[in-house]
Amino acid sequence: MEDKIQPEQHSVGQSLLLHLLPGLLISVGYFALIGPLRRAGFPSIMALMAVAAFFLVPLELGYLLVQGKRANGRYGLKGIISYTHAIPVWQYFVWMPVLFVAAGLVFTFLKPLNLFLEQTVFAAWPPLQSGLEGGFAKGPLIATYVMAAIFGVVLAPVVEELYFRGYLLPRMGYAGKWAPMLHSFLFASYHFFTPWFVITRTLAMLPLIYGAQRKNIYLSIITHVLLNSLDLFAAIVFIMKMT
């Protein structure tokens, strides 16, 4: 993959559609699966991992590959993804902890706000159950977090970074200097299934956007993967302690 110097620009309507429509489709699938999977003994996060596997990754990666086909005559990401220039290896070890800590601090300090919004404004919304609240058997939890390790920690973050930061963000010329903020807000809003996180995600994703634009997209990919891995480590410890 190589940087495309001047990617074609999207209209406002096209940009909004490409940011939000995948999230709407993912959320419909998620809400539809919560009930059946809960009756089978799985927490609702399993429904999210299922839609990541069958909707998110195929939909967003597939769209990018089709754009590659249109641009180059064959399926691929060449000329489609921006911010792919190389940086010195040492910069990864400097910038990755900075971005990770910056985003992590936002999630940590705004946790009370998330909880307040979830319990008040969005009280009627189905909660996102990690399964670590108790009440779930060990077998379903193991299956859930195997799916989480594959899709929630690796594949979904990688594809989201390519689709959102690598493809959509460079095509938001209509927003001018406000493009990073608007893009971050749209990415947060795309998570229709957890709307109480919109403010937090908007702010927490800004460091990753900065890393992608100022350094390269691989830095934001790695940071996104690391952020998503935190819940996996907590789940592993929880499951290992179960009798």
C-alpha positions as MATLAB code, in Angstrom:
seq = 'MEDKIQPEQHSVGQSLLLHLLPGLLISVGYFALIGPLRRAGFPSIMALMAVAAFFLVPLELGYLLVQGKRANGRYGLKGIISYTHAIPVWQYFVWMPVLFVAAGLVFTFLKPLNLFLEQTVFAAWPPLQSGLEGGFAKGPLIATYVMAAIFGVVLAPVVEELYFRGYLLPRMGYAGKWAPMLHSFLFASYHFFTPWFVITRTLAMLPLIYGAQRKNIYLSIITHVLLNSLDLFAAIVFIMKMT';
ca = [
       0.000    0.000    0.000;
       1.208    3.495   -0.850;
       0.002    6.944    0.034;
      -2.265    8.491   -2.519;
      -1.181   12.138   -2.737;
      -4.573   13.664   -3.504;
      -7.426   11.199   -2.918;
     -10.761   12.037   -4.484;
     -12.909   14.018   -2.074;
     -16.320   12.948   -0.801;
     -19.356   15.179   -0.611;
     -20.838   15.873    2.816;
     -23.685   13.440    2.191;
     -21.399   10.720    0.875;
     -19.056   11.142    3.822;
     -21.872   10.937    6.372;
     -23.310    7.866    4.666;
     -19.993    6.024    4.547;
     -19.252    6.860    8.178;
     -22.626    5.969    9.654;
     -24.311    3.357    7.461;
     -21.909    0.526    8.429;
     -22.565    1.286   12.097;
     -26.304    1.207   11.544;
     -26.126   -2.189    9.816;
     -23.803   -3.553   12.490;
     -26.132   -2.326   15.245;
     -29.198   -3.907   13.633;
     -27.389   -7.246   13.541;
     -26.179   -6.796   17.101;
     -29.641   -6.038   18.503;
     -31.121   -8.971   16.576;
     -28.588  -11.423   18.018;
     -28.612  -10.346   21.666;
     -31.760  -12.299   22.563;
     -30.940  -15.646   20.889;
     -27.366  -15.639   22.166;
     -28.434  -14.645   25.671;
     -30.858  -17.581   25.742;
     -27.960  -19.796   24.679;
     -25.968  -18.578   27.686;
     -23.773  -15.899   26.092;
     -23.295  -12.269   27.200;
     -24.289   -9.562   24.726;
     -20.669   -8.904   23.792;
     -20.790  -12.218   21.930;
     -23.436  -10.692   19.662;
     -21.051   -7.829   18.991;
     -18.234  -10.233   18.127;
     -20.553  -12.139   15.804;
     -21.513   -9.010   13.874;
     -17.850   -8.001   13.758;
     -17.111  -11.330   12.095;
     -20.053  -11.425    9.683;
     -20.788   -7.725    9.074;
     -18.069   -5.301   10.133;
     -14.962   -6.943    8.690;
     -16.517   -8.180    5.409;
     -18.470   -4.962    4.853;
     -15.738   -2.402    5.498;
     -12.825   -4.393    4.077;
     -14.945   -5.469    1.121;
     -15.806   -1.857    0.330;
     -12.109   -0.920    0.343;
     -11.222   -3.825   -1.936;
     -13.950   -2.838   -4.381;
     -12.566    0.706   -4.455;
      -9.159   -0.791   -5.156;
     -10.655   -2.773   -8.030;
     -12.186    0.360   -9.500;
      -8.948    2.317   -9.184;
      -6.420   -0.317  -10.234;
      -8.335   -3.015  -12.083;
      -7.785   -5.592   -9.358;
      -8.814   -6.077   -5.768;
      -6.370   -4.517   -3.332;
      -5.646   -1.484   -1.210;
      -2.957    0.140   -3.348;
      -3.657    3.834   -3.784;
      -6.770    3.603   -1.595;
      -5.304    3.907    1.908;
      -3.477    7.072    2.948;
      -0.877    7.666    5.665;
       1.136    4.532    4.801;
       4.553    6.163    4.546;
       7.365    4.608    6.556;
       8.731    6.095    9.765;
      11.847    5.102   11.720;
      11.277    2.085   13.952;
      12.278    4.005   17.064;
       9.343    6.357   16.579;
       6.913    3.496   17.167;
       8.412    2.951   20.613;
       8.123    6.658   21.387;
       4.725    7.496   19.924;
       2.831    4.288   20.620;
       2.985    4.652   24.437;
       2.108    8.349   24.135;
      -1.006    7.696   22.049;
      -1.997    4.688   24.153;
      -1.718    6.602   27.441;
      -3.473    9.687   26.045;
      -6.462    7.674   24.805;
      -6.472    5.524   27.950;
      -6.602    8.569   30.217;
      -9.648    9.881   28.367;
     -11.453    6.552   28.795;
     -10.460    6.414   32.465;
     -11.373    9.941   33.519;
     -14.642   10.016   31.593;
     -15.842    6.659   32.906;
     -18.248    8.328   35.408;
     -19.777   10.315   32.532;
     -20.271    7.139   30.502;
     -21.938    5.430   33.446;
     -24.201    8.424   34.079;
     -25.326    8.622   30.443;
     -25.876    4.866   30.265;
     -28.052    4.821   33.375;
     -30.049    7.959   32.572;
     -30.211    9.185   28.973;
     -29.774    5.717   27.466;
     -31.363    3.626   30.211;
     -33.658    1.927   27.683;
     -30.699    0.823   25.544;
     -29.579   -2.824   25.829;
     -26.443   -2.893   28.016;
     -23.229   -4.232   26.574;
     -22.488   -7.188   28.869;
     -18.867   -8.245   29.082;
     -19.840  -11.463   30.836;
     -17.519  -10.579   33.688;
     -20.429   -9.318   35.786;
     -21.127  -12.916   36.751;
     -23.972  -15.247   35.886;
     -22.363  -16.859   32.841;
     -20.820  -20.314   32.579;
     -17.130  -20.793   31.853;
     -17.645  -22.501   28.476;
     -19.644  -19.660   26.877;
     -17.201  -17.103   28.272;
     -14.230  -18.937   26.762;
     -15.971  -19.069   23.381;
     -16.891  -15.392   23.683;
     -13.351  -14.275   24.369;
     -11.809  -16.461   21.717;
     -14.041  -14.541   19.312;
     -13.066  -11.307   21.048;
      -9.350  -12.089   20.665;
      -9.726  -12.691   16.930;
     -12.258  -10.070   15.947;
     -12.547   -7.554   18.786;
      -8.822   -7.186   19.410;
      -7.250   -7.774   15.989;
      -9.401   -7.879   12.867;
     -12.046   -5.258   13.670;
      -9.567   -2.573   14.865;
      -7.289   -3.147   11.875;
     -10.160   -2.922    9.392;
     -11.692    0.091   11.153;
      -8.396    1.969   11.043;
      -7.961    1.231    7.343;
     -11.558    2.174    6.538;
     -11.985    5.212    8.789;
      -8.516    6.715    9.259;
      -6.910    5.456    6.058;
      -9.812    5.909    3.633;
     -12.563    8.224    4.932;
     -10.549   10.830    6.831;
      -8.334   11.917    3.898;
     -11.494   12.465    1.820;
     -13.084   14.977    4.215;
     -11.653   18.078    2.592;
     -15.049   19.770    2.934;
     -14.483   20.020    6.707;
     -11.148   21.820    6.437;
      -9.249   22.078    9.706;
     -12.232   20.594   11.541;
     -11.970   17.299    9.667;
     -10.184   15.413   12.503;
     -12.767   16.469   15.100;
     -15.741   15.784   12.844;
     -14.266   12.458   11.774;
     -13.701   11.458   15.394;
     -17.291   12.386   16.280;
     -18.671   10.422   13.322;
     -16.548    7.406   14.239;
     -17.858    7.595   17.807;
     -21.445    7.959   16.550;
     -20.987    4.948   14.274;
     -21.064    2.861   17.456;
     -24.866    3.103   17.689;
     -24.939    0.153   20.087;
     -23.144    2.125   22.833;
     -24.250    5.765   22.389;
     -23.250    6.675   25.945;
     -19.617    6.501   24.787;
     -19.948    9.134   22.033;
     -18.301   11.974   23.960;
     -15.561    9.755   25.352;
     -14.803    8.058   22.033;
     -14.724   11.374   20.207;
     -12.014   12.668   22.517;
     -10.160    9.367   22.928;
      -9.790    8.811   19.175;
      -8.162   12.198   18.575;
      -4.697   10.949   19.607;
      -5.009    8.046   17.146;
      -6.079   10.434   14.392;
      -3.095   12.639   15.175;
      -0.805    9.603   15.055;
      -2.184    8.476   11.695;
      -1.951   11.919   10.096;
       1.365   13.055   11.541;
       3.165    9.705   11.520;
       1.403    6.805    9.794;
      -1.659    4.614    9.978;
       0.281    1.637   11.305;
       0.846    3.562   14.513;
      -2.892    4.153   14.982;
      -3.617    0.512   14.111;
      -1.234   -0.792   16.759;
      -2.581    1.617   19.371;
      -6.189    0.676   18.583;
      -5.337   -3.015   18.928;
      -3.639   -2.420   22.270;
      -6.590   -0.419   23.609;
      -9.019   -3.174   22.636;
      -6.799   -5.810   24.234;
      -7.236   -4.437   27.760;
     -10.664   -6.017   28.250;
      -9.337   -9.303   26.857;
      -6.625   -9.484   29.507;
      -9.169   -8.752   32.230;
     -11.400  -11.522   30.847;
      -8.551  -14.042   30.772;
      -7.798  -13.378   34.441;
     -11.502  -13.618   35.331;
     -12.007  -16.913   33.455;
      -8.855  -18.472   34.920;
     -10.201  -17.777   38.415;
     -13.527  -19.458   37.697;
     -14.066  -22.879   39.244;
];
